[in-house]
Amino acid sequence: MSFTTYAELQTTIAEYLARTDLTTQIPDFIRLAEVRLRRDLRIRQMLTSTTLTCVSGTATVTIPSDFLEVKDFVVTGNPVRPLNYESPSLFSRNSRSMDAGKPLDYTVLATTFKLAPIPDSNYTLTLVYSAAPAFLSVSNTSNAFLVTCPDLLLYAALLEAEPYLMNDARINTWGTMFDRAMSSLTRSDEKGQFSGVPIAMRNTYI
């Protein structure tokens, strides 16, 4: 059957499992599947952009609550200045981390970006990142996973269901289907972003 809503997805999962007594558990299978996809999947439908403001004298900026992964991070201005990522251990040895000035480097600490040098003024930052789609629920009946890759979401939910049902024989089946759908979606997304675009290098920043 076709499923485009949260309720229809629950019905489809019940049909695939041939069970009518999992009304309470199926939402848990879906939530666990979404958690898996949040960790493993990065496609262009998950990309978004936002602006952040760093405050003079404060080295940290709060990360968006739906943040998964940075795609680009710059200080807005003329010229635009890219922020260079450093691991926390490297950042702790950054000689600029105690200086004041226009930020050049950043690291990720828990729910914050930490900047170096410490901003000497208020600066606007532009962050392009992979965002976690809102979890499906009765009030949120669709999201990027359900729209873009319903098959992947279905297989992930079925994969989460089988250990609960102690049906180990089906774990490999749904795992294979999940892996195949993931590989296909990843290839399709790469082609959609880069097919027909010539590879070129240019120095945008000075």
C-alpha positions in Angstrom: 0.0 0.0 0.0 1.0 3.6 -0.4 1.9 5.4 2.8 2.4 9.2 3.0 1.4 9.9 6.6 2.4 8.8 10.1 -0.8 6.8 10.5 -0.4 5.1 7.1 3.2 4.2 8.0 2.0 2.6 11.2 -0.6 0.6 9.3 1.9 -0.6 6.7 4.3 -1.7 9.4 1.6 -3.8 11.1 0.8 -5.3 7.7 4.4 -6.2 6.9 4.7 -7.8 10.4 1.3 -9.5 10.0 0.4 -8.4 13.5 -2.6 -6.4 14.8 -1.6 -6.3 18.4 1.4 -3.8 18.2 -0.5 -0.5 18.4 1.6 0.6 21.3 4.9 -0.6 20.1 4.9 0.5 16.5 5.4 4.2 17.3 8.5 3.1 19.3 9.8 1.2 16.3 9.3 4.3 14.1 11.0 6.6 16.7 14.0 4.2 16.9 14.2 4.1 13.0 14.2 7.9 12.9 17.0 8.0 15.5 19.0 5.6 13.3 18.4 7.7 10.2 19.4 10.9 12.0 22.7 9.3 12.8 23.4 7.6 9.4 21.7 9.7 6.7 22.9 13.0 5.1 20.9 14.1 2.0 20.3 17.5 0.5 16.7 17.5 1.8 18.1 17.7 5.3 20.2 20.8 4.5 19.2 24.2 5.9 20.8 27.6 6.6 20.6 29.9 9.6 22.3 33.0 10.9 23.9 33.1 14.4 25.2 36.1 16.2 28.4 36.0 18.3 28.6 38.6 21.1 31.6 40.6 21.8 33.6 39.1 24.6 31.8 35.8 24.5 33.6 32.8 22.9 30.6 30.5 22.5 27.5 30.4 20.3 24.6 28.1 20.9 24.2 25.3 18.3 20.7 25.0 16.7 18.6 22.3 18.5 18.2 20.3 15.2 21.9 20.4 14.3 23.5 17.3 13.0 26.5 18.3 10.9 28.2 21.4 9.5 28.4 21.8 5.8 29.7 25.4 5.8 30.3 28.0 8.5 31.4 31.6 7.7 31.6 35.0 9.2 29.3 37.1 7.1 30.8 40.3 5.6 32.8 41.6 2.7 34.7 39.5 2.2 33.0 36.5 3.6 35.4 34.7 5.9 35.3 30.9 6.4 35.6 29.5 9.9 38.2 26.7 10.2 37.2 23.6 12.2 39.6 22.3 14.8 39.1 19.2 17.0 38.6 20.1 20.7 42.1 18.8 21.6 43.7 21.0 18.9 41.5 23.9 19.7 42.6 23.8 23.4 46.2 24.5 22.1 45.1 27.2 19.7 47.2 30.3 20.5 44.4 32.5 19.3 41.8 31.1 21.7 42.7 33.7 24.3 43.0 36.6 21.9 40.3 39.1 20.9 39.5 39.7 17.2 37.4 38.5 14.3 36.8 34.7 14.6 38.9 32.4 12.4 38.5 29.0 14.1 35.8 27.0 15.8 35.2 23.7 17.6 32.1 21.9 18.8 31.7 21.5 22.6 28.4 19.9 23.7 25.7 22.3 22.5 27.9 25.2 21.6 30.4 26.4 19.0 33.5 27.8 20.6 35.3 30.5 18.6 38.9 31.7 18.3 39.8 34.5 18.6 37.2 35.6 21.1 34.9 38.0 19.2 35.9 41.6 19.7 32.6 42.8 18.3 29.2 41.4 17.5 29.5 39.3 14.3 26.9 37.6 12.1 27.7 34.0 11.3 26.1 32.0 8.5 25.8 28.3 9.2 24.8 25.7 6.5 24.1 22.4 8.2 22.3 19.1 8.1 19.3 19.4 10.3 17.4 16.5 12.0 13.8 16.3 10.7 11.2 16.6 13.5 10.1 13.3 14.8 6.9 11.9 13.4 3.9 12.1 15.7 0.1 12.4 15.8 0.6 16.2 15.4 3.5 16.0 13.0 2.3 13.6 10.3 5.1 13.9 7.8 8.8 14.8 7.6 11.7 14.7 5.2 12.4 11.0 5.9 8.8 10.0 5.1 8.6 12.2 2.0 12.1 11.5 0.6 12.8 7.9 1.6 9.7 6.1 2.9 11.1 2.7 1.9 14.2 3.4 4.1 12.1 4.5 7.0 9.9 1.4 6.7 12.8 -1.0 6.5 14.5 0.7 9.5 11.3 0.4 11.6 10.9 -3.2 10.6 14.5 -3.9 11.5 13.8 -2.4 15.0 10.7 -4.5 15.4 12.2 -7.9 14.9 14.3 -8.1 18.1 11.3 -7.1 20.1 9.3 -9.9 18.4 12.2 -12.3 18.9 12.1 -13.0 15.2 15.8 -13.1 14.6 15.4 -14.8 11.2 13.9 -11.6 9.7 16.6 -9.2 11.0 19.0 -10.1 8.2 16.2 -9.7 5.6 15.3 -6.2 6.7 18.9 -5.3 7.3 19.7 -6.2 3.7 16.8 -4.2 2.4 17.8 -1.2 4.6 21.4 -1.3 3.4 20.3 -1.6 -0.2 17.9 1.3 0.1 20.6 3.4 1.9 23.2 2.8 -0.8 20.7 3.6 -3.6 19.5 6.8 -1.9 23.1 8.0 -1.2 24.1 7.4 -4.9 21.0 9.2 -6.1 21.6 12.1 -3.8 25.2 12.5 -5.0 24.1 12.4 -8.6 21.4 15.0 -7.9 23.8 17.4 -6.4 26.8 17.0 -8.7 25.7 15.4 -12.0 26.5 17.6 -14.9 28.5 20.1 -12.8 32.1 20.4 -13.8 34.6 20.1 -11.0 36.4 23.4 -10.5 38.6 25.0 -7.8 38.5 28.6 -6.9 39.8 30.8 -4.1 36.8 32.7 -2.9 38.3 34.0 0.3 41.2 36.3 0.8 
